[in-house]
Amino acid sequence: MKSIVKLFCYLFLFFSHSYFYGQKDSYTKRIDSLIQLKNPRSFNGVVLVTQNNKVKYSKAYGVADITTGTPLKLDDQFEIMSNTKQITAVLLLKEVEKGKVNLQEPIKKYLPFLKQSWADSVTVHQLLNHTHGILDQDKPLAFKPGTDFKYGNLSNILLGKIIENSSHKSYAELANTLFNQLKMNDTFCYSKNNLGRLVYGHMSKNNILTKVQNSFIDDENLPADGVITTAKDLSIWNHLLHNGKILNPKTYSLMTTPSVMSQHDVFGKDKMGYGYGIRIANNYGISYFGHTGLGDGFASLNVYIPDSDISIIALENQMTENSNVYYYFEALIKDIILQSNLAKK
């Protein structure tokens, strides 16, 4: 009788473990199935999910170059476009930590070459959270600084100039030095003379890829969209940034505290918080940080869930012409992880 009871207990534990393990790991099968879909478009890129610096899911799916058919690899390098803005925010905040920049000062103080009247009213803080109202350097402001949100690249171009004037170093030099310090060995600023293992970007129309031959990135817009990296290095960045290894607690709090509300379809239909180069969102009862990047034939999503130390990285070397599905896979991959047991406390 005891042996029967013991056998029953063993079978119960075995099947219970198998069931819960299957439930816990269900995100693997769901993501695997998702990225094989062909409608409404195809996926072509790399997905990496890590927790506590350990890989929970990784997959390269598609081609690095449509003309050769070379398969993508997990360590391939991608342009991350506007996910660069988070890095620029950190470089600026490091100047703040040194006492060289005051976030509440008008930008005229750090950019004396600006002759526009709004340079005396727009603050560094307002450049960082896109509440400056500058649509064009040669046009009047779209709104009074601090009263609205308008996302764009110009603010980061100006932030890059502030960083350079404050540090007396080029943006690329400062950024590349930081990447080296963080042992992000596969990350660097775009340079026509050094493309590393950067894969080709592609435009997609009706699931037909066309290779992008020339990047529009130049030295001036490096602070807006000029960083090249891998999924692994972005995961390293997330872990270090959000665990106090890059900024001090005060400046990190400024960066990750909502100072304005804005809406982005990847993060929901409602307005959510925006800090400095980072969105502060909440879906399925889970708070997280995130940002997207798009252009040059690339698309990217970088998400970090602080309560469970999870990074969700999706990098594609394709950009669809259909704006309705720019981030179709990225948004669903995010949702799969947020709803999984992996993200539960």
N, C-alpha and C positions, 0 to 999 in steps of 0.2 A: 504493500500500500504506500509506504514511504517513497519507494522508487517511482511509483506512478505520479505522486504529488510532486516529487522533485523534477520529473520529466515535464510535467505540466507547467511548473514554474519556469523551467528553462525555456520551453517553447514560448511562453507568454512574454518573457523578457526579450527573447530573440526577435519575435515578430513586432513587439512594441518598439524595440530599438530600430528595426528595419523601417517601420512605418514613420517614426519621427525623424529618422535620418533622411528618409525620402522626402518628407515634408520640408525639412531644413534645406535640403539641396535642390528643391524644386526649381529654384531660379536658374540653375544650370541648364536644365532641359528647356525651360521657357525662353531663355535668351538664345540658345542654340536654334530653336525652332523659328524664333522671330527673325534672326538675321539671314535666314534662308528664303524669306518671302520675296516675291518679285513685284507685288502690288501693295501699296500704290507706287512704290519704287523699289529698287534693289539697295542693299547695303554693301558698302565697299570700304572696309576700314579695320580698326583694331578696337577691341573692348577689353578693359582691365578693371577688375573689382578686387580691392584689397581691404583687409581688416587687420589692424594692429601690425601693419607692415608685412602681412602675409597674404599671398595670392589666394583668392577665393574663386576667381574665374578669370580666364584669359583666352582670347581667341583672335586670330588674324584671319580675315575673310575677304577675299577679292584679290585685286591685282595692284601692283605698285606702278605699273606702266601698261596701259591698254594696248600700246603698239607692239610690245614684246610679250605680253601675257605673264610677265614675271610676278609670281605670287607675293603678296604682302607677308612681312615677317613681324613678329611681336616687337622687335627692337628697331623697326623702321622709324624714321623721323618725319614729323608732320609740321606744317605751319598751323599754329593754333589761333591765329588771327586775334580776335578781341579778348581771348583769355590772357593775352599779353597785358591787358590793362591792370590786372591784379598784381602783376609783377612790378609794373610802373608805380602803382600805389605804394607798394612796399619800399621801393627805392626812394620815393619821396618821403615816406614816413621815417626812413633811416636818417634823412637830412634833418627832419624835425627832431629826432632824438639827439642829434648832435648840436641842436640849438641854432642851426643855420637857417631854418625856415619856420615861420609862424603861420599856421593854417588860417588864421583869421585876418591876416594882412592882405591888402589889395595886391593883385598880381603885378601891378606896376612897380612895386618895390623890388621884385626879382627879375622883371622883364622891362627894364627902362627904355628899351627900344620901341615899345608899343606906344603909338601916338593917339590911339583911340581913347575917347573920353571914358568908355566903360572899363578901361584898365585900372581906373582909380576906384571902382566900386566892386568889381568881381573879385572874390577872395580865392585863395588857394583851395580852401575847403569846398567851394562851389565848383571848381574845376573837377575835383575828385569825385563828387557825387552827381555831376551833370545837372546842376541847378543854376548854371551861369548865364544861360540865355544867348550864348554866342553861336550863331549859325554860320557866320562868315566874318573873317577879320575886317572886311571892308564895308560891313553893313551894320545898321543899328541892332541892338539886342532884340531878341524875339519876345522877351518878358523881363520884368524887373528881377535882378539876381536874387535867388533864394525863394522865389514864389512858385516855381514850376520845375518840371523835370523834362529834359530833352537830351536823349542819348546821342553821342556822336564821337568822332575821332579827333576833332580839333582840340578838345579839352586836353586829351592825352599828349598831343603834339606840343601844346604849350607847357604841360607838366614836364615833359622831357627836357624842354629848354630851361625850365626852372631848376631841374635836377643838375643839368650840365653847368649852369651859371653858378650854382651853389657849391658844387663839388670840384669845379674846374677840370672835369674829366668828361669824356664822351659817354653818352648813354650806353653804347655797346660795351665800352670798357668796364663800366660799373656793373652792368648786368652780368656780363661774362665772368667777372671776378666773383660775384655772388654765387653764380651757378657752380663755380669751382669750389668755393668754400663749402657749399652744401653737398658736394660730391654728386651733383647732377651732371654727370660726365657726358651725357648725350644731348645737352641743351646749350643753345647759343643763339645770338642775334643773327638774323638773316644777313648774308653778305654774298654778293655775286661772285666773289673770289673764293668762297668756301661754303659749299652746299652740303658737306658731310654726306649722310645717307638720306637726305631729303628725297621723299618720293614725289612723283609728279602729281600735281593737282589735275582734276578732270571736271568738265562740265557734263551734266547728265540731262538728256532730253529724251523722253520716252524710253528710258532705260538704256540708251545708247550713249556711251562715254566718248568724249572728245578731249584729248590731252591739252592742258593749258601750257603754252610754250613759254610765256614770259610773266614773271611776277610783277605786281605794281608796287611792291615794297621798296622804299628807298630810305636813306638815312633819316630823313625828317619824320617819317611816320613809323619808325621803329617802336616808339613808346606806345603806339596804338595797336599795332598788329604784327610786330616783327620778330617774335620769338619762335624758334624751331625747337621741338622737343619730342620725347617719346612718352608713351603712356606710363611706363615705369617711372620716369623722372617726374612726371606730373604728380604721381602718387607720392613720391618722396617729398616733393614741394608741399603737398597738402599736409602730410604727417608732421613735417617740421614746422610749418607756419602755424598750424592750429594746436600745436603742443608747446608753444613758447620758445622755439629754437631760433627764430629769425627776428621778431620784434619784441620789445618789452611789453608787459601787460597793458600799460596805458595806451600806447599807440595801436596795439592789436585790438583793444576794445573800441577805439575810435573807428578803425577800419571795418569791424564786423558788427557795429551797432547801426541799425537803420536810422538814416537822417533824412530820408525822403521815401515816398511810396511810388512804385511804378509797376507796370504790368508787362509780362512776357509769357507767351503761350506755352512755352516749355514748362513753366513753373505754375501755371494755372490761369484761370480767367479773371481772378481777382487781383487787385493791386497788392504787392508785397513789398517788403523793405529792401532798400538799396543802401549799401554802405560806401566803401571806397573800392571800386572795381570788383564788387562782389554783391550778389543778391542774397538776401536772407529770407528763406521761404519755409513753408510748412505744408506738407501734404500727408494725408493718412495719419495725422496726429504726430508726425515726426518733423522736427525742425532740422534744417540743413542749410548749407551754403552752396551757391552754384553760379555758374556763368557759362555763356555760349560764345562761339566764335565762328565767323562765316566770311568766306571770300577767297579769291585766288584759286578756286577749285577745291577748297577744303571746308570742312565743317567740324566743330568740336564742342564737346560738353565736358565740363569739369565740375563734379559734385563732391562735397564732403559732408558726412554726417558726424557731428562731434560726439554725440552721446555713445556711439558705437565705434568710433574711429574707423569709419568706412570711407574709402574713396571709390567713386564711380567715374571712370574715364572712358569716353568714346571719341575716337579720332577717325574721321573719314577723309580720304583724299579724293572726294567728289563733292560737287555742289549742284543740286538739282535746279532747274529753271523754274520749277513749280514752288512758289513761296509757301504754299499751304503745307508742304511736307519737307521743308528744309531740315527739320530736326525730328522727323517721324520716328526713327529708330532710337535716337538718343533719349527722347522723352519717355518712350515705352520701356527702355532698359532701366532708366531711373525709377520708374514706377514699379517695375518688377522687383527691384532690390528693396525699395521702400516698403513694399508689402510682404517681403519675405521674413522669415524668422531671423535671418542674419541681422536685420536692422532693429529688431526688438531688443529692448533693454534686458 
